[in-house]
């Protein structure tokens, strides 16, 4: 019986013992970044495409609509695009008070703070300081959850609307917003609000889930045994990206 | 049988001192830029000029988040360009479609005049 030809000669297997380091051997790291981090970057790039598509859609639709040019106080109308600081002027616990963009400023601060505690966790991971990693991950989870709850309040207020509402053609009054109609302006305004902030909120939710898992793994000593906290770094990249998206949503939805 | 004095899960040996100055510096820059944005919202009437100020400030904030927090400034040039070039093309798309939106709006609003 013939020997299988695929059997390696002793000489060939000896060369396999040495790590592969050549350019085309698959042994080196492109861009001097680990596989995991590189893939996270490329995932984030593809995710940026999605958000860019959302914001481009927002820009096109907004510019398609009329701008409010009348003199005097701005009023909601389906004719023109709403002025953001007239729509988002409510604050929890301050019923009926006019706090333009106050709540969204608070949410922005919370998200920036969560980004800072995330970098602090990554920095602690570089020093193999397990207790500090745990501490900063917990702070990040706390801020992330607070942001999500704030967004839930913001959505609830947007959906239920103001007391004044919008007078419909049949004499009834419509309060708040849904995907088909809203009291603030053109139909698409509410649709874009739900889709853009909703998609961002889903990202924050996924981030919080990843962080909770990461906290448990840190507590179990998984990363310490592994010898590095690169997982914290990778989740950190994702978390900063979510913060970055908020910076753009904040400008294009609330400020401009 | 001797009991283990240390748990294998807890760090042993010296832990380096935290080096967090740059993190807080970046944080205060981000907070500062956001504060400036709020000043412009309430002090200026809406205009294309005000919007361009917002866009410049937003790009500044994005730079600090990506360069410092996401550490991209300290990666290799190849990785930096791999991320930046597609994003630059998306800005082109955004500008093109916003212009298109203005044109569509103009046509629709003047159709029956």
Interface residues (C-beta under 8 A of the other chain):
Chain A: X30 X31 X32 X33 X38 X41 X45 X48 X49 X52 X55 X56 X57 X59 X60 X61 X62 X63 X64 X65 X66 X83 X85 X100 X101 X105 X108 X109 X112 X113 X115 X116 X118 X119 X120 X123 X124 X127 X128 X129 X130 X131 X132 X220 X221 X224 X225 X236 X237 X240 X241 X243 X244 X247 X248 X250 X251 X255 X256
Chain B: X8 X9 X10 X11 X15 X16 X18 X19 X20 X23 X24 X26 X27 X30 X31 X34 X37 X38 X41 X42 X46 X51 X54 X55 X57 X58 X61 X62 X65 X66 X69 X70 X75 X76 X78 X79 X82 X83 X86 X87 X90 X93 X94 X97 X98 X99 X100 X101 X102 X104 X105 X108 X109
